[in-house]
Amino acid sequence: MSMTSCCVMGVACVRDVDVVIAGGGPAGCAVAAALAELGLSVLLVDAGVDRHKQLSGELLHPTGVRDLRSLGFGDVVDAWTSQPVRGFAVLFSAPERTVVLPYGHGATGVSLEHATLTVPLLEAVARRPGVTLQAHSRVTAVEQNDAHGVRLRFSHDGVEHTVRARLLVAADGRASPVRRMVGIAERFTRISTMLGVTVDSACLPHPDHGHQFVGGSVYALAYAIQPGVARVMVDLPLGSTAATLKAQPELLRTLPPALRSEILQSLKGPLAPRMASNDDRLAETVRRGSAVLVGDAASCCHPLTGSGMASCFHDARALQEAMRRHPEDLPRALERYARERRPAQRTRVALASALYDACAGQDEGMRALRLGLLHYWEHSPRGASASMALLASEESRMRVMAREYLCVVGHGLVAMRSSRRQEGRLRATVPLLRSVGPPLRDAVASTVEQVGSWWHRRVRRPVYTLARSGWVSPRRAFASN
C-alpha cells in the first residue's frame, strides 16, 4: 500500500499503510526489515532517544547474529567495531573456581557499545524499500484496534498525525506505552538495580568471553565492547545508586583485585555511571485486535543470560513467517506468531529467574545450588554444553530446562556430601529441594498450554469449520468444544 496525506481541521492525516511499528531499537528495526521483505509498506515511528546514555543490550549470541544476517543486515554486522564473544567464563567466589562455557560448534557471538550497535541498524533499515522512518516521533493514542485494523495518532514536532494501518507492532521496550494503549496487562516484578561502568578490558581474565562473577555480595557481568574497553554491570539491591557502591566498596571484595580497582576508579571519574532497573515482565498476551508485541514489550527478564537481543530478532523472524503463511488472514497470522514465540519466551524468563537466584542468592539453598552448578559443569561435559545451549538461546524447550535444573540439584546433593558440617548439609538440603518446585511447575504449565494449543488447531477449529459449512451438526461441534 502507498501512504497518502491530507489535512482535516488542522490535524494531519496519514493513511493506507500496511504496518506501523512503534520503536526504532533493535526489535523495531528487525521487524521493519522482516515485514518489508514481504512487500508490506512499513511506517517506523521512533522517539529518537539518546542511545549513548542507555544501559541496554550490548551482547549478541550467535543465534542473534545469524538472525540479523538472515534479515539482510550482514553488511551492518560486518561493519560493526565489535568484539568476539566465544562463550561465558563463570567465576565462583566460594570455592574460588572458574568454569569456561564455550558456544557450541565453535560459534562466536559479538559485543559492542549499545549505540554503536543500534544506530547503524536504524540507518540501514530506513534505506529499505517500503520502509518510512518517522524520527523523533511518539505514538500518543490508539483510537481503534480490531480485526479490521488500527487507527492511531503520533506526534512529530508538536503536530498530531493520524494513521490507519492493517497491523500495529509494539517494539517500544519493556515499559511499552503502546502495550498499555491497546489494553494488554502484564505481570511485573522489579528485581534489582544495575550499575554500568567502563573499565580497561585487560583486567578481565578471559579475553573474548563474557564474564559472570557469582556468589559474592553482588553479582556482576562483564564483557569487552571495543578494543581496550570493557563494560561491567554490577547488580545492586533496589534503591541503590552509585553512591551506595562508593560508600560500601567492600561489596566488590570477591571480584578480582584488578577489576575491583578499575570499577572504583571509574566511579571517581567525571562521567556518571549508567543505571537501569532489572525487571521480570511477561505480558498476559502478545496480540490484541490488530496489534502485536515483540521483544521486551512482550517479555523481559534479568540481563544475566544476555539473551534479550537474540530473543527480539527471533520474534521478528517468527512474525515474518506467520505473516508469510497467512498473508490474507491477520488473526490467524498473529495467533501463529503467539504460538511459535511463547514457549521460547517462557523458557527464557524462567531460566533467567532461576539462574539469577542461583548466582545472587545468599541463603543456604542457593549456596548449595551454586555448588551443584560448579560440580555439574566440572564433571559433565554434556551438562556444560546443555547449559550453554539454554543460555545462548539455542535450546528453548521448557522440559529441557527443567531436566537440567534437576541435574544441577542432584549434583548439589552430591557436592554437599563432602561437606564436613552435618548441620550445614541438613539446613541446605530442604531449600535446595524446594527450589525445584517453580521450574517443574513452569514445565507442566508449558506442556498443558502446548497441548491446549494443539487441540484448538487440530480438533476444535476444524470441527467448527465443518459445522459452519454444514458437514457436521452444530451439536457435534459443541461436543468437541
PLY file of the C-alpha trace (Angstrom):
ply
format ascii 1.0
element vertex 481
property float x
property float y
property float z
element edge 480
property int vertex1
property int vertex2
end_header
0.00 0.00 0.00
1.13 3.56 -0.58
0.94 6.28 2.04
-1.19 9.35 1.32
-1.70 12.56 3.30
-4.46 15.05 3.89
-5.40 17.68 6.45
-8.70 17.87 8.34
-9.39 20.63 10.91
-5.70 21.25 11.44
-4.83 17.59 12.08
-2.53 15.94 9.56
-3.80 12.57 8.34
-1.59 9.78 7.00
-3.43 6.80 5.60
-3.05 3.44 3.88
-0.01 1.91 5.49
0.27 -1.84 5.96
2.24 -1.75 9.22
3.06 0.83 11.88
5.96 -0.10 14.17
6.40 1.83 17.42
10.07 1.86 18.41
13.27 2.06 16.36
15.52 -0.05 18.60
16.88 -3.46 17.62
13.43 -5.10 17.81
11.71 -2.42 15.72
14.46 -2.42 13.09
14.38 -6.21 12.78
10.58 -6.30 12.41
10.64 -3.47 9.87
13.17 -5.36 7.75
11.30 -8.65 8.13
7.90 -7.27 7.08
9.22 -5.01 4.32
10.80 -8.13 2.82
7.25 -9.46 2.38
6.35 -6.43 0.29
4.45 -4.63 3.08
4.67 -0.87 3.50
6.07 0.00 6.93
5.95 3.24 8.92
8.61 3.10 11.66
7.89 5.61 14.43
10.99 6.22 16.56
11.21 8.50 19.60
14.87 9.29 18.91
16.18 8.74 22.44
19.91 9.22 23.04
21.13 5.62 22.91
24.62 6.68 24.04
23.16 7.11 27.53
21.26 3.83 27.75
22.40 0.79 29.69
20.92 -1.75 27.34
21.70 -4.66 25.02
25.36 -4.96 24.05
25.99 -8.71 23.83
24.62 -10.74 20.95
24.66 -14.54 20.94
25.48 -16.43 17.71
21.75 -17.11 17.17
21.10 -13.37 17.11
23.96 -12.77 14.68
22.55 -15.43 12.36
19.05 -13.94 12.52
20.37 -10.45 11.76
22.22 -11.74 8.71
19.14 -13.61 7.51
17.18 -10.34 7.74
19.64 -8.66 5.39
21.80 -6.84 7.94
25.00 -8.72 7.09
26.73 -5.55 5.86
25.88 -3.80 9.14
27.22 -6.70 11.22
30.44 -6.78 9.18
30.91 -3.02 9.63
30.48 -3.04 13.41
33.54 -2.34 15.55
32.64 -5.29 17.72
34.49 -7.74 19.94
34.19 -11.52 19.55
32.43 -13.49 22.29
33.24 -17.20 22.32
31.19 -18.09 25.38
30.99 -17.34 29.11
33.56 -17.57 31.88
31.76 -18.13 35.19
33.88 -17.17 38.20
32.67 -18.62 41.51
33.67 -16.89 44.74
33.28 -19.87 47.11
35.07 -22.04 46.30
37.24 -19.84 44.08
36.94 -21.68 40.79
36.28 -20.75 37.15
34.34 -22.68 34.52
34.55 -21.68 30.86
31.44 -22.46 28.80
32.08 -22.12 25.05
29.35 -21.77 22.46
28.61 -24.99 20.65
30.23 -25.91 17.33
32.84 -23.16 17.68
30.23 -20.43 17.12
31.06 -16.82 18.01
28.86 -14.00 19.23
29.71 -10.31 19.37
29.62 -7.47 21.88
29.75 -3.71 21.31
28.52 -0.46 22.80
24.74 -0.11 22.60
24.60 2.97 20.38
27.26 1.56 18.05
25.02 -1.47 17.61
21.62 0.20 17.26
22.20 3.39 15.27
23.59 1.60 12.16
20.62 -0.79 12.24
18.17 2.13 12.19
20.06 3.90 9.43
20.19 0.73 7.34
16.52 -0.17 7.70
15.45 3.39 6.82
17.02 2.84 3.39
14.98 -0.33 2.74
12.30 -0.18 0.04
8.90 0.05 1.66
10.16 1.48 4.99
9.43 5.07 6.01
11.21 6.29 9.15
9.39 8.93 11.20
12.15 10.05 13.57
11.69 11.97 16.84
8.05 10.87 17.00
5.91 9.04 19.53
2.65 7.13 19.33
0.25 9.10 21.56
-3.04 7.19 21.24
-4.59 4.09 19.71
-8.11 5.15 18.72
-9.23 1.90 17.07
-7.90 -1.63 17.27
-9.95 -4.54 15.98
-9.80 -7.31 13.39
-10.20 -4.73 10.62
-7.04 -2.79 11.51
-5.86 0.08 13.69
-6.14 3.83 13.74
-3.63 5.69 15.88
-2.10 9.08 16.49
1.56 10.02 16.75
3.21 13.35 17.47
6.04 14.90 15.49
7.39 18.42 16.04
4.33 19.30 18.09
1.89 18.20 15.39
-0.53 15.31 15.86
-0.72 12.89 12.93
-3.31 10.19 12.36
-2.51 6.94 10.56
-4.57 3.89 9.71
-2.83 0.56 9.26
-3.51 -3.11 8.89
-1.12 -4.02 11.73
0.42 -2.22 14.72
3.65 -3.62 16.18
4.71 -2.51 19.67
8.51 -2.67 19.74
8.87 0.18 22.22
10.65 -1.61 25.04
9.79 -3.09 28.39
7.82 -0.05 29.64
5.88 -0.09 26.30
3.31 2.74 26.28
1.69 1.11 23.23
1.12 -2.11 25.19
-0.89 -0.09 27.72
-2.76 1.79 24.98
-4.11 -1.44 23.49
-5.09 -2.72 26.93
-2.67 -5.61 27.43
-1.82 -6.22 31.09
1.47 -7.66 32.29
2.98 -9.50 35.22
5.67 -7.22 36.60
8.32 -7.72 39.31
11.19 -5.33 39.95
14.31 -7.31 40.85
17.29 -5.04 41.41
19.25 -2.04 40.15
22.04 -2.36 37.60
25.03 -0.03 37.57
27.17 0.04 34.41
30.70 1.42 34.02
33.53 1.02 31.53
36.95 -0.31 32.55
40.21 -1.41 30.95
39.44 -4.75 29.32
42.91 -6.02 30.28
41.57 -6.60 33.80
39.22 -9.33 32.53
40.90 -12.74 32.97
39.38 -14.45 29.91
39.64 -12.48 26.65
36.86 -12.96 24.10
34.39 -14.17 26.74
31.53 -12.76 28.72
32.33 -12.89 32.44
29.89 -13.76 35.22
31.02 -13.23 38.80
28.72 -15.22 41.08
28.32 -15.96 44.76
29.71 -12.74 46.18
27.94 -9.87 47.91
26.94 -8.61 44.45
26.55 -10.32 41.09
28.49 -8.77 38.19
28.59 -9.26 34.42
31.44 -8.02 32.21
32.50 -8.18 28.54
34.63 -6.17 26.13
32.72 -3.64 23.98
35.62 -2.22 21.95
39.40 -2.68 21.82
40.78 -2.00 25.28
37.37 -1.19 26.81
35.00 -3.46 28.74
31.56 -2.92 30.18
30.98 -4.05 33.76
27.46 -4.25 35.13
27.06 -4.61 38.88
23.77 -5.85 40.31
22.73 -3.85 43.38
19.74 -4.03 45.75
16.67 -1.99 44.80
17.03 1.67 45.70
20.83 1.64 45.38
22.80 4.29 43.50
26.42 4.83 42.54
26.85 6.44 45.96
25.93 3.11 47.54
28.88 1.39 45.90
31.23 4.29 46.67
30.24 4.15 50.34
30.45 0.34 50.52
33.40 -0.73 48.33
33.53 -3.97 50.33
30.56 -5.15 48.24
33.10 -5.80 45.47
35.53 -7.75 47.62
35.01 -11.08 45.82
35.84 -9.63 42.38
39.41 -9.93 41.06
41.54 -7.13 42.59
42.37 -5.53 39.23
38.71 -5.39 38.22
37.63 -4.11 41.63
40.18 -1.31 41.41
39.04 -0.38 37.89
35.38 -0.17 38.95
36.12 2.06 41.94
38.37 4.27 39.82
35.65 4.61 37.19
33.16 5.72 39.85
35.53 8.59 40.75
35.67 9.80 37.13
33.75 12.72 35.60
31.24 10.51 33.77
28.22 9.35 35.73
27.69 5.59 35.58
24.72 4.30 33.59
21.86 2.98 35.67
18.89 0.74 34.87
16.36 -1.33 36.76
16.21 -5.09 36.33
12.67 -6.38 35.90
10.74 -9.54 35.21
7.89 -8.67 32.81
5.55 -11.01 30.97
2.55 -9.69 29.02
-0.69 -11.63 29.51
-0.93 -11.93 25.71
1.17 -10.75 22.78
-1.75 -9.83 20.50
-4.99 -7.95 20.73
-7.08 -7.00 17.74
-4.61 -5.98 15.04
-1.82 -5.10 17.48
1.09 -7.35 18.42
4.02 -7.14 20.85
7.64 -8.01 20.08
10.86 -8.01 22.07
10.90 -6.51 25.57
7.40 -5.09 25.09
6.16 -8.68 25.32
8.56 -10.05 27.91
11.87 -9.23 29.54
13.99 -10.60 32.36
17.29 -10.07 34.17
20.12 -9.49 31.64
22.49 -12.10 33.09
21.73 -14.52 30.21
22.47 -11.86 27.59
19.55 -13.18 25.53
17.47 -10.03 25.08
18.54 -9.08 21.57
18.70 -12.63 20.27
15.14 -13.00 21.57
13.80 -9.91 19.80
15.39 -10.96 16.48
13.76 -14.38 16.91
10.43 -12.56 17.38
10.96 -10.68 14.11
11.62 -13.91 12.24
8.59 -15.60 13.84
6.28 -12.70 12.91
7.64 -12.67 9.37
7.00 -16.40 8.95
3.48 -16.10 10.39
2.62 -13.25 8.00
4.10 -15.18 5.10
1.97 -18.25 5.85
-1.27 -16.30 6.35
-0.94 -13.15 4.20
-4.72 -12.59 3.93
-5.72 -13.72 7.43
-4.18 -11.44 10.05
-5.88 -13.06 13.08
-4.51 -16.47 12.04
-1.08 -14.95 11.44
-0.97 -13.31 14.89
-2.26 -16.49 16.51
0.55 -18.44 14.85
3.13 -15.85 15.93
1.95 -16.03 19.54
2.02 -19.82 19.48
5.51 -20.01 17.98
7.20 -17.49 20.27
5.57 -18.23 23.64
7.33 -21.50 24.58
10.77 -19.98 23.93
9.92 -16.86 25.89
8.56 -18.79 28.85
11.78 -20.80 28.95
13.93 -17.67 28.66
12.16 -15.84 31.51
12.12 -18.92 33.76
15.81 -19.60 33.06
16.85 -16.05 33.88
14.86 -16.10 37.13
16.28 -19.45 38.24
19.83 -18.53 37.25
19.67 -15.16 38.98
18.53 -16.81 42.21
21.40 -19.30 41.91
24.03 -16.65 41.12
22.98 -13.93 43.57
21.13 -15.77 46.35
22.85 -15.83 49.74
20.80 -18.42 51.65
21.93 -21.98 52.29
19.81 -23.42 49.50
21.23 -21.12 46.81
24.79 -21.71 48.00
24.12 -25.42 47.60
22.66 -24.78 44.14
25.82 -22.90 43.12
27.88 -25.85 44.32
25.66 -28.03 42.15
26.27 -25.81 39.10
30.02 -25.92 39.66
30.04 -29.69 40.21
27.77 -30.30 37.20
29.82 -28.21 34.78
33.14 -29.61 36.02
32.05 -33.25 35.92
29.63 -33.37 32.99
30.75 -32.03 29.59
27.28 -32.83 28.28
25.76 -30.82 31.10
28.00 -27.84 30.39
27.02 -27.94 26.71
23.32 -28.24 27.54
23.51 -25.30 29.94
25.27 -23.15 27.36
22.69 -24.06 24.72
19.98 -22.74 27.05
21.96 -19.59 27.87
22.64 -18.87 24.20
19.00 -19.40 23.13
19.98 -22.39 21.01
17.68 -24.57 23.13
14.26 -23.24 24.12
12.25 -26.23 25.36
10.98 -25.83 28.91
11.26 -29.54 29.61
14.98 -29.37 28.81
15.43 -26.52 31.25
13.54 -28.44 33.95
15.64 -31.53 33.28
18.88 -29.54 33.56
17.70 -27.92 36.77
17.05 -31.33 38.29
20.54 -32.42 37.24
22.06 -29.37 38.95
20.11 -30.10 42.13
21.32 -33.71 42.03
24.92 -32.59 41.67
24.33 -30.13 44.51
23.33 -33.01 46.77
26.43 -34.94 45.70
28.69 -31.94 46.31
27.24 -31.39 49.78
28.16 -34.93 50.83
31.77 -33.80 51.05
30.83 -31.04 53.48
32.33 -31.54 56.93
29.40 -29.88 58.66
26.44 -32.23 59.01
24.30 -29.38 60.35
25.05 -27.24 57.29
24.10 -30.08 54.96
20.73 -30.50 56.64
19.97 -26.76 56.52
20.79 -26.58 52.82
19.05 -29.77 51.65
15.47 -28.68 52.31
15.63 -25.27 50.50
17.63 -26.88 47.69
14.94 -29.48 47.09
12.20 -26.87 47.49
13.77 -24.77 44.72
12.82 -27.48 42.21
9.15 -26.52 42.50
8.99 -23.42 40.23
10.86 -24.97 37.25
8.70 -28.09 37.42
5.50 -26.00 37.63
6.64 -23.95 34.63
7.37 -27.13 32.67
3.95 -28.57 33.44
2.19 -25.28 32.60
4.08 -25.04 29.30
3.15 -28.61 28.39
-0.53 -28.05 29.22
-0.55 -24.85 27.19
1.00 -26.52 24.15
-1.45 -29.44 24.33
-4.32 -26.96 24.52
-2.98 -25.10 21.51
-2.67 -28.35 19.56
-6.26 -29.31 20.47
-7.55 -25.94 19.31
-5.72 -26.09 15.99
-6.21 -29.75 15.10
-9.60 -30.61 16.63
-11.70 -27.69 17.80
-11.19 -25.34 14.85
-11.65 -27.99 12.10
-14.89 -29.23 13.70
-16.32 -25.71 13.89
-15.28 -25.09 10.29
-17.16 -28.24 9.23
-20.17 -27.18 11.30
-20.36 -23.80 9.60
-20.15 -25.45 6.20
-22.92 -27.94 7.09
-20.77 -31.07 7.05
-21.38 -31.85 10.71
-24.18 -30.86 13.08
-23.83 -27.92 15.47
-24.40 -30.38 18.36
-21.27 -32.32 17.34
-19.35 -29.09 17.06
-20.46 -28.09 20.56
-19.50 -31.50 21.91
-16.00 -31.06 20.52
-15.51 -27.72 22.26
0 1
1 2
2 3
3 4
4 5
5 6
6 7
7 8
8 9
9 10
10 11
11 12
12 13
13 14
14 15
15 16
16 17
17 18
18 19
19 20
20 21
21 22
22 23
23 24
24 25
25 26
26 27
27 28
28 29
29 30
30 31
31 32
32 33
33 34
34 35
35 36
36 37
37 38
38 39
39 40
40 41
41 42
42 43
43 44
44 45
45 46
46 47
47 48
48 49
49 50
50 51
51 52
52 53
53 54
54 55
55 56
56 57
57 58
58 59
59 60
60 61
61 62
62 63
63 64
64 65
65 66
66 67
67 68
68 69
69 70
70 71
71 72
72 73
73 74
74 75
75 76
76 77
77 78
78 79
79 80
80 81
81 82
82 83
83 84
84 85
85 86
86 87
87 88
88 89
89 90
90 91
91 92
92 93
93 94
94 95
95 96
96 97
97 98
98 99
99 100
100 101
101 102
102 103
103 104
104 105
105 106
106 107
107 108
108 109
109 110
110 111
111 112
112 113
113 114
114 115
115 116
116 117
117 118
118 119
119 120
120 121
121 122
122 123
123 124
124 125
125 126
126 127
127 128
128 129
129 130
130 131
131 132
132 133
133 134
134 135
135 136
136 137
137 138
138 139
139 140
140 141
141 142
142 143
143 144
144 145
145 146
146 147
147 148
148 149
149 150
150 151
151 152
152 153
153 154
154 155
155 156
156 157
157 158
158 159
159 160
160 161
161 162
162 163
163 164
164 165
165 166
166 167
167 168
168 169
169 170
170 171
171 172
172 173
173 174
174 175
175 176
176 177
177 178
178 179
179 180
180 181
181 182
182 183
183 184
184 185
185 186
186 187
187 188
188 189
189 190
190 191
191 192
192 193
193 194
194 195
195 196
196 197
197 198
198 199
199 200
200 201
201 202
202 203
203 204
204 205
205 206
206 207
207 208
208 209
209 210
210 211
211 212
212 213
213 214
214 215
215 216
216 217
217 218
218 219
219 220
220 221
221 222
222 223
223 224
224 225
225 226
226 227
227 228
228 229
229 230
230 231
231 232
232 233
233 234
234 235
235 236
236 237
237 238
238 239
239 240
240 241
241 242
242 243
243 244
244 245
245 246
246 247
247 248
248 249
249 250
250 251
251 252
252 253
253 254
254 255
255 256
256 257
257 258
258 259
259 260
260 261
261 262
262 263
263 264
264 265
265 266
266 267
267 268
268 269
269 270
270 271
271 272
272 273
273 274
274 275
275 276
276 277
277 278
278 279
279 280
280 281
281 282
282 283
283 284
284 285
285 286
286 287
287 288
288 289
289 290
290 291
291 292
292 293
293 294
294 295
295 296
296 297
297 298
298 299
299 300
300 301
301 302
302 303
303 304
304 305
305 306
306 307
307 308
308 309
309 310
310 311
311 312
312 313
313 314
314 315
315 316
316 317
317 318
318 319
319 320
320 321
321 322
322 323
323 324
324 325
325 326
326 327
327 328
328 329
329 330
330 331
331 332
332 333
333 334
334 335
335 336
336 337
337 338
338 339
339 340
340 341
341 342
342 343
343 344
344 345
345 346
346 347
347 348
348 349
349 350
350 351
351 352
352 353
353 354
354 355
355 356
356 357
357 358
358 359
359 360
360 361
361 362
362 363
363 364
364 365
365 366
366 367
367 368
368 369
369 370
370 371
371 372
372 373
373 374
374 375
375 376
376 377
377 378
378 379
379 380
380 381
381 382
382 383
383 384
384 385
385 386
386 387
387 388
388 389
389 390
390 391
391 392
392 393
393 394
394 395
395 396
396 397
397 398
398 399
399 400
400 401
401 402
402 403
403 404
404 405
405 406
406 407
407 408
408 409
409 410
410 411
411 412
412 413
413 414
414 415
415 416
416 417
417 418
418 419
419 420
420 421
421 422
422 423
423 424
424 425
425 426
426 427
427 428
428 429
429 430
430 431
431 432
432 433
433 434
434 435
435 436
436 437
437 438
438 439
439 440
440 441
441 442
442 443
443 444
444 445
445 446
446 447
447 448
448 449
449 450
450 451
451 452
452 453
453 454
454 455
455 456
456 457
457 458
458 459
459 460
460 461
461 462
462 463
463 464
464 465
465 466
466 467
467 468
468 469
469 470
470 471
471 472
472 473
473 474
474 475
475 476
476 477
477 478
478 479
479 480
